[in-house]
Each structure stands twice: as structure tokens, then as C-alpha cells.
Amino acid sequence: MHADEDFWDDLLGHIGSGLLVPFVGPELVLVDDGPRRVPLERLLAERLAARYGLPMPEAGAGLDATVRAFLAARGRDQQERLYRVVNDLLADLQPVPGEALRQLAAISPIGLFVSTTFDSLLAQAVDAVRHGGEALTQRLAFAPNQSTEAQERNAQRPGPAPVVFQLFGQASSVPQYALHDEDTLEWLHALLSERAQLPDWIAGPLKAQPLLLLGCQLPDWIGRFLVRMASRERLSSSKKQIFIVGQGIARSPELSSFLSTWCSPTRVQIVDTDAAGFVAELHRRWQARRPAAAAAAGAATAATPAPGSIFISYVREDAEAARRVAQAIGAIGGDVWLDQRRLQPGDRWEAEILASIRRGIQLFVPLISRQTEARDEGYVFKEWAEAVERARGIPGRRFIVPVVIDEDYAGDPAGYAQVPEAFRALHFGSARGGVPDEALLATLKDEIRAMRRGA
């Protein structure tokens, strides 16, 4: 199928809700080699073939073909050496993230990336775009025979910084990453047999949240397994959405046929297209929908806090003022979570928001107005109560920044009886009609700097 407007609306809606988990594959990991731009995996295969006098890999072939040629020429007793050799080749190349990875990294609501390659370019791209080049992205990996220390590190739920989880391991001098198809089979067997398990904090989102498999070059046998692994139910019964994008799909028609037979076309959507071009269009559409967040994420050298780190709490009648506040915070480098699902009731998103207030966000900005004052009850008061409770466990730094948005606000918050008592001990900022004054902007800038230092 082609990417129609329903496809884009589904995908962008999941991104805006902070739910989409992208799987990033070799088609998107592009590097420059002189005048040409090639997948890093292809370049490594060429360098490996040149080093050992092997035939150059055919078009579309990856490392597996070159590894098989090496083993045929040198014997299987040389297999373990290849992990060190490929790791050395990677270090010698010193590749830098291409534009496609940087564009994907700039879509700031995405906080968890799953990589199917063993290089570090995706994590480098996130650091370059979101952290001004500082190595703040958390890079974790899975391997069937991980050390106890690595397993314990993976089991700890990450903090607010973005996470790149490498499903098939990280490049090293030892066999702790999948170099060829037989390795990949071993990784999948370990997951299937539960000999080694993914940590709960990643296994849960993979099964519950919508996925984007992007440029993964999935052979039929791998594709079926990953799609099934990402669902709590049989594929024919599953309700979750999975988007599969890339040119490698055309080389595996059996996978497309299998999915189209057993999965609803609105649940598993396949687009056979260039992965880098797709990301460019995705980035353009996201910018059009989220101008404030995109402006902050697109700054070439500015470091930004973790995605969704500044939460704006508002009632639906104040939605327009909330958007203006979000734009102002985005313009000074803040990464805002402005959840617009509150315009419709929803138990699922309400629970998600409360959970994030309890442990995910770093700054809570409640918008106070005559609209909040006129209410006797409402979901916004649940948010305020959760924020007050969270603040009790955060000594020594500011967590709540109350902001009055009424046009006629004269600087005295005493007239707002609906605010929690705990708010009254705090300094109230002013953003008349949603436009923060200079004092409030200065306060927010200080908090954004503090978040960067904390990261």
C-alpha cells in the first residue's frame, strides 16, 4: 500500500500521544563514503571483503553474505575473530549519523528507540539533535549470554533521558552482537525460550504500544517473529497497530502475503518505499503539526531536556492559551508535553498522564484562570493533586510553576480559591492570554538549564 492520509494521521497521532516505538533498521543507517551514500552495513561488508580478498557483495546483500564467503574460504574456526575485525572496521570508519537519523531523532515525543543494528549512530543522532552533542542518551542492549552486571543495568527502568535499546547487541570485540543470520536466529531463540528476557520496562511497551518498523530489511522468518512478539494476542485477533516501512519489503513478498492474510489492513500497514525519504516526509509533517516542539528540537546546537519533560496542565476551555504557552516554552529550548486528548474523555490517556506526573516529567506548569475557578470538579484537579504529592518527594528544587493566564490578572493570586493550598506557597507566574511575561520566561529558562545540568 502507499502512505495515504489515514496512514499519516494514525502515525502522527501515536507520535503526538508519546506512544509510538520505532524499530530502526539498516536501511536508515546511511553514511557517506566519498561521493556516494550507502548503508553502513553495506560499507562494512565491502571493507570486510576487501580485507580478505573476498568477492564484493551483490547489490542488496548485507554482512551475512560476506561472512558466509569468509567462512567458506577460511573455515568456521575463524568465526569468532570476525566480531573483533568488524568492530575494528567500524572504529576505523568513524561514521557520523546521516540526515535521516537526525530527522527521526528530532521528533521529540519519541523517547524509546529500538535499534536492530549494532552501531551507535542512532544514539549519536539523538545526542546531536537533543543534547548538543553531549552523550546523554541511554544506550542499552540485549544479548543471550549477557553478564549479570549488564542484565541488572538493563532491568533498571531508565530515567527521563531518551533510550536507544539495541535488540541484537552492541558492536564489541567479542560475540555480544548479531553479525550474521545464524546469530540473529540465536538471539530470537533466546527470546522465544525465555532463556534470556527483555526487561519489563521495554517488553511492556513493545506489546502494548503501536510500533513503526523502519528500514529493518525483514526476511520472512524474522518479520513474522517480531510482529508476533510485539502483540499480546494472536495476530488475527490483535488490535494494536504496526507500521512497516522500507524497500526491503519487496524482497520478502511472503511476509507481506502472510500479514495481509492474517492481519487487518488497518492494524498492520505496509509501505514499500525508501526509508530515508519516508523519514524526511514524516519529519516535515510532524513539524507542521507540532511547530513549537519542532522549533526546539530543530536547533542545531541547543541542548534540550528529555521529551515531554515540561507538562502543561489546563482545562479544555483554555486550550488556545495553553498552545501559546507551549510555543513560548519551545522557543526558549523547552520540550513541552501539551496533551490535547483531554478534549475528549478517555480513561486510558487519563491514567497515562497521571502516571507521568508521578514519575516521568521534570516540571509541572498548571494554568490557572477564571475557567478553572468556575469549576467545582474536573480532571485538571486530579493532575494538580498528583503534582502536589510528587512535589513532596522532591526536596531542594522547583517542580511546580503555577501560571495565571487571565488577561486582567493584576499579580495577586489570592482571588483564585480553587488552587491547592500547596500552590499558595509558590510564586505565581503571569502569561496573560497565554503570553508569558519576562519574569516568567526568566524563571522557565532557569529551570530548563537546571534540567540540562541534572541530565
C-alpha positions in Angstrom: 0.0 0.0 0.0 1.0 3.6 -0.3 1.1 6.1 2.7 -2.3 7.7 2.4 -3.6 10.5 4.7 -5.2 8.0 7.1 -1.8 6.3 7.4 -0.2 9.6 8.3 -2.9 10.6 10.6 -2.6 7.3 12.5 1.1 7.5 12.7 1.3 11.2 13.7 -1.5 10.7 16.3 0.5 8.0 18.0 3.6 10.2 18.0 1.7 13.1 19.4 0.5 10.9 22.2 4.0 9.8 23.0 3.1 6.1 22.3 4.9 5.2 19.1 8.0 3.0 19.4 10.2 2.9 16.3 12.4 -0.1 15.3 15.2 1.4 13.3 17.0 -0.9 10.8 20.0 -0.8 8.4 18.2 1.0 5.6 18.1 4.1 7.7 21.7 3.9 8.9 23.2 5.7 5.9 26.8 7.0 5.8 28.9 9.0 3.3 31.7 7.1 1.5 33.3 9.6 -0.8 30.7 10.8 -3.3 28.2 8.0 -2.5 25.8 7.5 0.4 25.4 3.8 1.4 24.0 1.8 4.3 26.7 1.3 7.0 26.1 -2.4 6.9 26.9 -2.5 3.1 30.1 -0.4 3.6 31.3 -2.8 6.4 30.6 -5.8 4.1 32.7 -4.2 1.4 35.6 -3.4 3.7 35.5 -6.9 5.1 35.5 -8.4 1.6 38.4 -6.2 0.6 40.5 -7.1 3.7 40.3 -10.8 3.0 40.2 -10.8 -0.8 36.6 -12.0 -1.0 34.1 -11.2 -3.8 32.3 -7.9 -3.4 28.8 -8.4 -2.0 26.0 -8.3 -4.6 23.5 -5.4 -4.6 21.2 -5.6 -1.7 23.3 -8.1 0.2 24.4 -7.4 3.8 27.1 -8.6 6.1 25.7 -12.2 6.2 26.7 -12.9 2.6 30.2 -11.7 3.2 30.5 -13.6 6.5 29.5 -16.8 4.7 32.1 -16.2 2.0 34.7 -15.6 4.7 33.8 -18.9 6.5 33.8 -20.8 3.2 37.3 -19.5 2.4 38.9 -19.6 5.9 36.9 -22.2 7.8 34.5 -22.0 10.7 37.3 -22.0 13.3 37.9 -18.4 12.3 34.4 -17.2 13.0 34.9 -15.7 16.4 37.7 -13.4 15.1 35.2 -11.7 12.8 33.5 -9.9 15.7 36.7 -8.1 16.6 37.6 -7.4 13.0 34.2 -5.9 12.2 34.4 -3.9 15.4 37.8 -2.6 14.3 36.5 -1.7 10.9 33.7 0.2 12.5 36.1 2.1 14.7 38.3 2.9 11.7 35.4 4.3 9.7 34.3 6.6 12.5 30.9 7.2 10.8 28.7 10.1 11.7 24.8 10.0 11.7 23.2 10.9 8.5 20.3 13.3 7.9 17.7 10.5 8.1 18.7 9.5 11.6 18.9 13.1 12.7 15.4 13.9 11.4 14.0 10.9 13.2 15.8 11.9 16.4 14.3 15.4 16.1 10.8 14.1 16.6 11.0 14.8 20.3 7.9 12.9 21.6 9.7 9.7 20.8 11.5 8.7 23.9 12.3 5.0 23.2 14.0 3.8 20.1 14.7 0.1 19.3 17.7 -0.4 17.0 18.2 -3.6 15.0 21.8 -2.7 14.1 24.9 -2.9 16.3 26.4 0.5 15.7 26.0 3.6 17.8 24.8 6.1 15.1 21.2 6.3 16.3 22.2 7.2 19.8 24.7 9.7 18.4 22.0 11.3 16.3 19.7 11.7 19.4 22.6 13.3 21.3 23.4 15.6 18.4 19.9 16.9 18.0 18.6 16.9 21.5 21.7 17.3 23.7 24.0 19.5 21.7 26.4 16.5 21.1 26.7 15.5 24.8 26.4 11.8 25.3 23.2 11.8 27.4 21.1 9.3 25.6 20.9 6.0 27.4 22.2 3.2 25.2 21.3 -0.4 26.3 21.5 -3.7 24.5 20.2 -7.3 24.7 22.3 -10.4 24.2 21.5 -14.1 25.0 24.6 -14.5 27.3 24.9 -11.1 29.0 26.8 -10.7 32.2 24.9 -10.3 35.4 26.0 -6.7 35.5 24.6 -6.0 32.1 21.3 -7.7 33.0 21.0 -5.7 36.1 21.7 -2.5 34.2 19.0 -3.3 31.6 16.5 -4.2 34.3 16.5 -0.8 35.9 13.9 1.5 34.4 15.6 4.4 32.6 15.2 8.0 33.7 13.7 10.8 31.6 16.5 10.9 29.0 15.9 9.2 25.6 16.7 5.5 25.3 18.2 3.5 22.4 17.7 -0.2 23.0 19.8 -2.4 20.7 17.8 -5.6 20.3 20.6 -7.5 18.6 23.5 -6.2 20.7 26.3 -3.6 20.5 29.4 -3.9 18.5 32.4 -5.1 20.5 35.5 -7.3 20.2 33.6 -10.3 21.5 30.5 -12.1 20.2 28.0 -10.0 22.1 26.2 -8.7 18.9 24.5 -10.4 16.0 26.8 -10.3 13.0 25.1 -12.8 10.7 21.8 -14.7 10.2 22.8 -17.5 12.5 23.5 -15.0 15.3 20.1 -13.5 14.7 18.5 -16.9 15.0 20.2 -17.4 18.3 19.0 -14.0 19.6 15.4 -14.9 18.6 15.6 -18.3 20.1 16.8 -16.9 23.4 13.8 -14.6 23.5 11.4 -17.4 22.5 12.8 -19.9 25.0 12.9 -17.2 27.8 16.5 -18.2 28.4 17.1 -14.5 28.4 14.3 -12.0 28.7 13.8 -8.4 27.8 13.4 -6.1 30.8 9.8 -5.4 31.8 10.1 -1.7 31.1 10.7 -2.4 27.4 8.7 -5.7 27.0 5.5 -3.9 28.1 5.6 -1.0 25.6 6.6 -3.4 22.8 3.5 -5.5 23.3 1.1 -2.7 24.2 2.0 0.3 22.1 2.0 0.9 18.3 5.2 0.2 16.5 7.0 1.5 13.4 9.4 -1.0 11.8 11.5 1.4 9.7 14.0 0.1 7.2 14.5 -3.1 9.0 15.0 -5.3 5.9 13.0 -8.1 7.4 13.3 -11.6 5.9 10.0 -13.5 6.1 11.1 -15.6 9.1 12.3 -12.7 11.2 9.4 -10.4 10.3 6.8 -13.0 11.4 8.5 -13.5 14.7 9.0 -9.8 15.5 5.4 -8.9 14.6 4.0 -11.7 16.8 6.4 -10.9 19.6 5.1 -7.4 19.6 1.5 -8.5 20.3 -0.2 -9.9 23.4 -2.7 -11.9 21.2 -2.7 -13.9 18.1 -2.1 -11.7 15.1 -5.6 -12.5 13.7 -7.1 -11.2 17.0 -4.7 -8.3 17.8 -6.0 -4.7 17.9 -2.6 -2.9 18.1 -1.2 -1.0 15.1 2.1 -1.9 13.4 3.5 0.2 10.6 6.2 -1.5 8.3 8.2 0.8 6.0 11.2 0.2 3.8 12.4 -1.1 0.4 13.5 -4.5 1.7 9.8 -5.5 2.0 9.6 -6.1 -1.8 12.4 -8.8 -1.4 10.2 -10.7 1.0 6.7 -11.0 -0.6 5.9 -14.0 1.6 5.9 -11.7 4.7 3.6 -9.2 3.0 1.2 -12.0 1.9 1.2 -13.6 5.4 0.4 -10.3 7.1 -2.2 -9.2 4.6 -3.9 -12.6 5.1 -3.9 -12.7 8.9 -3.9 -9.1 10.0 -6.5 -6.3 9.4 -5.2 -3.8 6.9 -5.8 -1.0 9.4 -3.8 -2.8 12.1 -0.7 -3.8 10.1 0.1 -1.3 7.4 3.0 -1.9 5.0 4.6 0.8 2.8 7.3 -0.3 0.3 9.3 2.8 -0.1 12.7 4.4 0.6 13.1 4.6 4.4 15.2 7.8 4.4 12.7 9.6 2.1 9.8 8.4 4.4 11.5 9.8 7.4 12.0 13.2 5.7 8.3 13.3 5.0 7.4 12.2 8.5 9.6 14.9 9.9 8.1 17.6 7.7 4.5 16.5 8.7 5.4 16.5 12.4 6.9 20.0 12.1 3.7 21.2 10.5 1.6 19.7 13.4 3.9 20.5 16.3 5.6 23.8 15.4 6.7 24.7 19.0 8.3 21.3 19.8 9.8 21.1 16.3 11.4 24.5 16.7 13.0 23.5 19.9 14.2 20.1 18.7 15.5 21.6 15.4 18.0 23.9 16.9 21.4 22.8 15.6 23.5 23.2 18.8 21.0 23.8 21.6 20.6 21.0 24.1 17.1 20.3 25.2 15.6 18.5 28.1 14.1 15.0 27.7 10.9 14.6 25.7 7.8 15.7 27.5 9.8 17.0 30.4 7.6 20.1 30.9 3.9 19.3 31.3 1.3 22.0 30.9 -1.9 21.3 32.8 -5.0 23.1 31.6 -8.8 22.9 31.2 -10.2 22.5 27.7 -11.6 26.0 27.6 -8.0 27.3 28.0 -6.6 25.2 25.1 -5.7 28.1 22.9 -3.8 29.9 25.7 -2.1 26.6 26.6 -0.8 26.3 23.0 0.6 29.8 23.2 2.4 29.0 26.5 3.8 25.8 24.8 5.1 27.7 21.9 6.8 30.3 24.1 8.5 27.5 26.2 9.5 25.7 23.0 11.1 28.9 21.7 13.4 29.1 24.7 14.5 25.4 24.3 12.0 23.6 26.5 10.4 20.3 25.4 6.7 20.5 26.2 4.1 17.9 26.7 0.8 19.5 25.7 -1.6 16.7 25.7 -4.6 17.5 23.5 -6.5 14.3 24.2 -8.2 15.9 27.1 -10.5 17.5 24.6 -12.3 14.1 24.7 -12.9 11.8 27.7 -10.6 8.8 27.9 -9.7 6.5 30.8 -6.5 5.3 29.1 -4.9 8.7 28.4 -6.0 10.0 31.8 -4.2 7.1 33.6 -1.1 7.7 31.4 -1.0 11.4 32.3 -1.3 10.7 36.0 1.5 8.1 35.8 3.8 10.5 34.0 3.1 13.3 36.6 4.0 10.8 39.3 7.4 9.8 37.9 8.1 11.0 34.4 8.0 14.8 33.9 10.5 17.2 35.4 8.4 20.4 35.5 4.7 20.8 36.1 3.1 24.1 34.8 -0.6 24.4 35.9 -2.5 27.1 34.0 -4.9 29.0 36.4 -7.7 31.1 35.1 -11.3 32.1 35.7 -12.2 28.9 33.8 -10.5 26.7 36.4 -12.0 28.9 39.1 -15.5 28.3 37.8 -15.2 24.5 38.1 -16.3 22.5 41.1 -14.7 19.4 39.8 -12.7 18.2 36.8 -9.8 16.1 35.6 -7.4 19.0 35.9 -7.7 19.0 39.7 -6.6 15.3 39.7 -3.4 16.5 37.9 -2.9 19.2 40.4 -3.3 16.8 43.3 -0.8 14.3 41.7 1.7 17.2 41.2 1.4 18.3 44.8 2.0 14.7 46.0 5.0 14.3 43.7 6.5 17.7 44.9 6.6 16.4 48.5 9.2 13.9 47.4 11.4 16.4 45.5 13.2 18.5 48.1 15.6 21.1 47.0 14.3 22.0 43.6 11.3 23.6 41.9 8.8 21.2 40.4 5.6 23.2 40.1 5.4 26.6 38.4 1.8 27.9 38.6 0.9 30.3 35.9 -2.2 32.7 35.7 -3.3 33.3 32.1 -6.3 35.7 32.7 -5.9 38.9 30.7 -6.8 41.1 33.7 -4.5 39.4 36.2 -3.0 42.1 38.5 -0.4 39.9 40.2 -2.4 38.8 43.3 -3.2 35.1 43.2 -5.4 35.3 46.4 -8.6 35.5 44.3 -8.2 32.0 43.0 -9.8 29.8 45.6 -9.7 26.6 43.6 -5.9 26.2 43.6 -4.5 23.7 46.1 -3.1 25.1 49.3 0.3 23.9 48.4 0.3 26.2 45.3 -0.1 29.2 47.5 3.4 28.9 49.0 4.8 29.2 45.4 5.5 32.2 43.3 2.8 32.6 40.6 3.9 33.4 37.0 1.9 35.5 34.6 1.1 34.7 31.0 -1.9 37.0 30.0 -3.8 35.3 27.2 -1.0 32.6 27.1 1.9 35.0 26.5 4.5 34.7 29.4 5.9 37.9 30.7 9.6 38.5 31.1 9.8 37.3 34.7 8.1 34.0 33.9 10.3 33.4 30.9 13.4 34.0 33.1 12.1 31.5 35.6 11.4 28.9 32.9 14.9 29.4 31.3 16.5 28.8 34.7 14.5 25.6 35.1 15.4 24.4 31.6 19.1 25.0 32.4 18.7 23.1 35.7 17.2 20.1 33.8 20.2 20.0 31.4 22.6 20.0 34.3 20.6 17.3 36.0 20.7 15.2 32.9 
